[in-house]
Amino acid sequence: MSRRTITIPAALHPRRLAWTALVLMTIAVAIWFILVPAKSLYELRSEVEDRRTELERLHQDTVQLEQRIVDLGTDQEIERIARSEYNLVYPNEEAYAVLPPPPVEDDPEATDPTN
């Protein structure tokens, strides 16, 4: 019996395959440790921008409310609110209310002027 020698190509040698696998795993882990924090950083920046936008809107609301407080401290604004919302008048003044027109019926004979 003759012994046959099987030669393995250098690219498929077990040690070379082990080193290649180790290098590929190291690269994969390095990419993982780079991409995951980068994604988190992007999400945090987006959230910070959303919060800045909300803060700016709230600041504008605060300015408007502060102006409203100043306006409510004036006699003219108090009088305007008293007249428009509470229908108050000065002594010896008369208040009139304008009523809305009555609802229009859908009956065609009711709107016909020839009847």
Secondary structure, 3 states (H helix, E strand, C coil): CCCCCCCCCHHHCHHHHHHHHHHHHHHHHHHHHHHHHHHHHHHHHHHHHHHHHHHHHHHHHHHHHHHHHHHHCCHHHHHHHHHHHHCCCCCCCCCCCCCCCCCCCCCHHHHCCCC
